[in-house]
Amino acid sequence: MKIKLLTTIIAGVLLAGCGGGGDKDKKTTPVLAFDGAINGMVATYTCADGTSGTTTTKTNGHGFVTIISDTFADKPESCSVILSVPTGEKAIDMSNNKDMSKVTYSIPQGLLTKGQKIAATPFTTLVDKAIKQSGETNPENVDITAITEEVFNDLGIDTSKVNPEKLMSDPAATLAALDPKVAQDIVAKTMVLSDVLITHKDNTKISTADIAAVTTTVANDIIDKNPDFPKATNSNDQIYIDLSDELANKDNFNNAADGIVPPAVEDANKAPVVVPDTEIPNPEKPPVNPTPTPPPTGGSGELGEN
């Protein structure tokens, strides 16, 4: 089974850039927004030494945005990242043209490693949420490996077959190397988890275990009803399901957490949105322009570290 969102080769390790003056003298780090690659998000980073900044450029057609910061490049483990969509603007999943304008992804401090690729995904966001729910406020006391293992186990992802660290840092390459059925399961869970996180982004009372249970129940039903997912059955067209509204309903959420597929979710899974290849965005000409409109006096295109 070929998975459309894997056809673009995701390139880029931590890059050190140099130039002549201002931000051009600082090191640059590419950060990926991924659920497939998402176009139209900005990155905000905060590091333990107080260094912070927000990009004015947005993720491009391959899902990348560049952070300009020596601290972030040299000590990424000391930094957290939030990928978000500017108010009133849009973001698009480049693999299937799904509107991702309400998405916010995060990477907790301690998850990044120098020399390793960086991606903000629904999985990094759920790990971040689990850390916050643990009540531990000192990052040095957080056993991020144990929390990650627990999150993936709750999601029903076998960590003996899927390396969480690789999946969260280099998702496309990791998925491409997996057994197709395992990859299909993860792609479905990525899509559903993203919708659940949108719906319950500000709800601190819902446990990450319940979020994982809902994700697993619904993702299994998607594959059951669409065995060629993420392709339409007997077709090369791509499909997606947007379950944000259905899972905002408390009863639907609770039923799914108990392993019961709510009728409204079943109906949505039976009638996914079908996206012909002709409507899949061209990453070289993304729907959202990743670069800002230059101010009258000119600008660098990035907000540097503070």
C-alpha positions, 0 to 999 in steps of 0.5 A, a space after each residue: 500500500 502506498 501512502 500519499 503523504 510519504 511520497 515527499 522526501 522530508 529532508 534536513 538535519 540541524 543546519 548551521 547557517 552563516 551570513 553577513 550581519 544581524 540574524 544572518 550571523 545566527 544558526 538556523 534550524 528547520 522545524 517540521 509541522 507534520 500530520 502529513 506536512 502542514 503549510 501555514 504554521 508559525 513556530 514559537 520557541 522558548 528556551 531555559 535561558 530565557 531565549 525566545 522568538 516567533 518566526 514571521 515566516 510560516 511552514 512551507 509546502 513541505 511543512 518546514 519553517 526555519 528558526 533563527 537562534 544560536 541557542 535553539 540550534 546548540 541546546 535544543 534540549 533546553 527549548 520547547 516549541 509551539 507550532 500554531 496558525 496566526 489568528 484569522 489565517 489558514 493552514 493546509 495538510 499538504 497530503 490531502 488538502 484538509 483544513 488545519 487552521 485550528 491546529 496547535 502542535 507542541 514539543 516539550 522541553 527535553 524532547 529535542 536532541 542536538 543533531 536530530 531532526 525536529 518535528 511537531 506532531 500530534 504525538 509530541 503534543 500528547 507527550 507534552 500534555 502528559 508532562 503537564 498533567 503529571 504536575 512536575 514543573 521542573 523539566 529536569 525531574 521529568 522522565 520523558 522516556 517513561 512518559 513517552 512509552 506510556 503515551 504510546 502504549 495507551 495509543 496501542 502502538 507497539 514500541 518494539 516495532 515503532 521507535 517513538 523517538 524516530 517517529 516524533 522527530 522524522 515521521 515520514 522516513 519512519 513511516 516509510 520503513 514500517 510494515 504497511 499495516 503498522 504505518 496505516 494504523 499510525 497514519 489513522 491515529 495521527 489524523 484522529 489524534 489531531 482532531 481530538 487535540 483541536 477539540 479539547 485543546 483547552 480542557 485540562 480535565 480530560 486525561 491523556 489516557 482517555 484521549 489515546 483511547 478515543 484515538 484508538 477506537 476511532 482510528 480502528 473504525 476508520 480503517 475498518 470502514 476504509 480498508 485502503 486508507 488513506 486512499 479511497 477504496 479501489 481508488 488512488 484518490 486520497 481521503 480524510 475524515 474531520 471529526 472535530 465536531 463529532 468528538 466535541 460532544 461529551 457523550 461521543 467522546 466518553 463512548 469512544 473512550 470506552 471503546 464504543 464507536 458513536 453513531 455520528 462517528 460511524 456515519 462520518 467514517 462511512 463517508 470520508 472526504 474524497 480528494 482527487 489527485 488533481 486537488 492535492 496541493 503542489 508543495 512548490 506552490 503551497 496554498 499559504 504563502 510561507 513568507 510575510 509581506 515585506 514592510 515598507 522599509 524592508 524586513 528580514 522575514 524572521 523575528 529573532 531571539 529575544 
